[in-house]
Amino acid sequence: MACDCAQILMEESTTECLYYRAFRSYLLQSPDFKTDFHLLQKQQSDFPDSFKVLNVHDQVRLKQMQSAYCTGRFVLFEGSTFDFAKVILPELEKSEKPHRELVIDVYKNRKTILEPYTGPIKDACFEYPVLDGSIDLMVQSGLCAYVVEIKTDTADHSIIGQVMKYYVGMCLKLSLKFFNEVKIITVCPGYDQASHRGLKQIGATVLSINPKTSKTALL
């Protein structure tokens, strides 16, 4: 029985790893997606019960990936258009503070900037390493980890791919049981319309910050 349990755990862990590997290449629209999803399909064929480890949201994303795999088309942020760049809060286009200083300011003022959206912060880490980069600030409140991306100037659409890459990197650590959920917060002086719309579509908490006063607002 012990061996059977170990096998089940291994299959579930393998499924989780293959899923996030495929989902990562899907988000990056990488040529590796075809190979990654093929491995995931084989896992589903060999160990269908192991896919019960995926939650409802993962199941929806799985169907999206299946469609992309079959059609060869990537459809991300459906309904967004990128032929405009009207800036929200254009009077705050760039911070006078260096990036590191702004990140530290956000953490120092976490009770007014972050905790209204996270609750009491238990742990924090600057430049938290994940696959292909490091998160400006990773904070943990309860059983939720927050990817906090901070910009010194106006965010453009590239921020979406960046935070989703970090999101997937954090989700890969879910199997370590450090936390049960990952959420995204962005803190920038301004956003163009494409970035603002895309961030809202992926469920990020979008905050504007006045670099001179550290006052923030939810957009």
QUIPEMO-V603143 format. One record per residue. N is the residue number from 0. RES is the residue in one letter. OMEGA is omega in degrees with one decimal (* if undefined). Layout:
# QUIPEMO-V603143
n=N res=RES omega=OMEGA
n=N res=RES omega=OMEGA
This chain:
# QUIPEMO-V603143
n=0 res=M omega=-180.0
n=1 res=A omega=179.6
n=2 res=C omega=178.7
n=3 res=D omega=179.2
n=4 res=C omega=179.3
n=5 res=A omega=179.4
n=6 res=Q omega=179.3
n=7 res=I omega=179.4
n=8 res=L omega=179.9
n=9 res=M omega=-179.8
n=10 res=E omega=179.5
n=11 res=E omega=179.3
n=12 res=S omega=178.4
n=13 res=T omega=179.1
n=14 res=T omega=179.9
n=15 res=E omega=-179.6
n=16 res=C omega=179.3
n=17 res=L omega=179.7
n=18 res=Y omega=-177.3
n=19 res=Y omega=175.3
n=20 res=R omega=178.6
n=21 res=A omega=-178.2
n=22 res=F omega=177.8
n=23 res=R omega=-179.0
n=24 res=S omega=175.4
n=25 res=Y omega=-179.3
n=26 res=L omega=-180.0
n=27 res=L omega=-176.4
n=28 res=Q omega=-175.9
n=29 res=S omega=173.3
n=30 res=P omega=178.6
n=31 res=D omega=-176.5
n=32 res=F omega=-178.1
n=33 res=K omega=179.2
n=34 res=T omega=-177.9
n=35 res=D omega=-177.4
n=36 res=F omega=175.6
n=37 res=H omega=177.6
n=38 res=L omega=178.7
n=39 res=L omega=177.4
n=40 res=Q omega=178.9
n=41 res=K omega=176.8
n=42 res=Q omega=-179.8
n=43 res=Q omega=178.6
n=44 res=S omega=-176.1
n=45 res=D omega=-175.7
n=46 res=F omega=-176.1
n=47 res=P omega=-178.0
n=48 res=D omega=-177.9
n=49 res=S omega=-178.9
n=50 res=F omega=174.5
n=51 res=K omega=178.8
n=52 res=V omega=-178.6
n=53 res=L omega=178.5
n=54 res=N omega=-175.2
n=55 res=V omega=-179.2
n=56 res=H omega=178.0
n=57 res=D omega=179.1
n=58 res=Q omega=177.6
n=59 res=V omega=179.1
n=60 res=R omega=177.6
n=61 res=L omega=178.4
n=62 res=K omega=177.3
n=63 res=Q omega=179.3
n=64 res=M omega=177.8
n=65 res=Q omega=178.0
n=66 res=S omega=179.3
n=67 res=A omega=-179.5
n=68 res=Y omega=-177.2
n=69 res=C omega=-175.0
n=70 res=T omega=-176.3
n=71 res=G omega=-178.4
n=72 res=R omega=174.1
n=73 res=F omega=178.5
n=74 res=V omega=-179.5
n=75 res=L omega=176.3
n=76 res=F omega=-176.4
n=77 res=E omega=179.2
n=78 res=G omega=178.0
n=79 res=S omega=172.3
n=80 res=T omega=-172.5
n=81 res=F omega=-178.0
n=82 res=D omega=176.8
n=83 res=F omega=-178.7
n=84 res=A omega=175.6
n=85 res=K omega=-174.8
n=86 res=V omega=172.2
n=87 res=I omega=-175.9
n=88 res=L omega=-175.7
n=89 res=P omega=-179.4
n=90 res=E omega=-179.8
n=91 res=L omega=-172.0
n=92 res=E omega=-177.0
n=93 res=K omega=177.3
n=94 res=S omega=174.4
n=95 res=E omega=-178.9
n=96 res=K omega=172.5
n=97 res=P omega=-175.8
n=98 res=H omega=-177.6
n=99 res=R omega=-179.2
n=100 res=E omega=179.1
n=101 res=L omega=177.3
n=102 res=V omega=179.3
n=103 res=I omega=178.6
n=104 res=D omega=179.3
n=105 res=V omega=179.8
n=106 res=Y omega=-179.9
n=107 res=K omega=-179.4
n=108 res=N omega=-174.0
n=109 res=R omega=-177.3
n=110 res=K omega=178.4
n=111 res=T omega=-176.8
n=112 res=I omega=-171.5
n=113 res=L omega=-170.7
n=114 res=E omega=172.4
n=115 res=P omega=-177.6
n=116 res=Y omega=-178.0
n=117 res=T omega=-166.1
n=118 res=G omega=-177.4
n=119 res=P omega=-178.7
n=120 res=I omega=-177.8
n=121 res=K omega=-177.4
n=122 res=D omega=177.4
n=123 res=A omega=178.9
n=124 res=C omega=175.5
n=125 res=F omega=178.3
n=126 res=E omega=-178.2
n=127 res=Y omega=-173.5
n=128 res=P omega=171.6
n=129 res=V omega=178.3
n=130 res=L omega=174.3
n=131 res=D omega=175.2
n=132 res=G omega=177.4
n=133 res=S omega=-178.7
n=134 res=I omega=-179.7
n=135 res=D omega=-178.3
n=136 res=L omega=174.6
n=137 res=M omega=177.8
n=138 res=V omega=-179.6
n=139 res=Q omega=175.7
n=140 res=S omega=-175.0
n=141 res=G omega=179.6
n=142 res=L omega=-179.2
n=143 res=C omega=173.8
n=144 res=A omega=-178.7
n=145 res=Y omega=172.2
n=146 res=V omega=-178.4
n=147 res=V omega=179.5
n=148 res=E omega=-173.7
n=149 res=I omega=-179.9
n=150 res=K omega=175.6
n=151 res=T omega=179.1
n=152 res=D omega=-175.7
n=153 res=T omega=179.4
n=154 res=A omega=171.6
n=155 res=D omega=-171.7
n=156 res=H omega=-178.8
n=157 res=S omega=-179.4
n=158 res=I omega=-177.2
n=159 res=I omega=177.9
n=160 res=G omega=-179.6
n=161 res=Q omega=-176.8
n=162 res=V omega=177.5
n=163 res=M omega=176.1
n=164 res=K omega=177.4
n=165 res=Y omega=178.6
n=166 res=Y omega=178.9
n=167 res=V omega=178.4
n=168 res=G omega=177.4
n=169 res=M omega=-179.9
n=170 res=C omega=178.1
n=171 res=L omega=179.8
n=172 res=K omega=179.4
n=173 res=L omega=-178.1
n=174 res=S omega=178.1
n=175 res=L omega=174.6
n=176 res=K omega=174.4
n=177 res=F omega=-178.2
n=178 res=F omega=-173.7
n=179 res=N omega=-173.8
n=180 res=E omega=177.0
n=181 res=V omega=176.9
n=182 res=K omega=-175.1
n=183 res=I omega=171.7
n=184 res=I omega=174.0
n=185 res=T omega=-179.7
n=186 res=V omega=-175.2
n=187 res=C omega=176.0
n=188 res=P omega=-179.9
n=189 res=G omega=-179.6
n=190 res=Y omega=168.5
n=191 res=D omega=-172.2
n=192 res=Q omega=-178.7
n=193 res=A omega=-179.8
n=194 res=S omega=-178.8
n=195 res=H omega=-178.8
n=196 res=R omega=-179.7
n=197 res=G omega=179.2
n=198 res=L omega=178.2
n=199 res=K omega=-179.8
n=200 res=Q omega=-179.6
n=201 res=I omega=173.9
n=202 res=G omega=179.1
n=203 res=A omega=169.2
n=204 res=T omega=-171.7
n=205 res=V omega=-177.8
n=206 res=L omega=169.8
n=207 res=S omega=-179.0
n=208 res=I omega=170.6
n=209 res=N omega=-173.7
n=210 res=P omega=-178.1
n=211 res=K omega=-175.3
n=212 res=T omega=-175.1
n=213 res=S omega=176.0
n=214 res=K omega=-177.2
n=215 res=T omega=177.0
n=216 res=A omega=177.3
n=217 res=L omega=-179.3
n=218 res=L omega=*
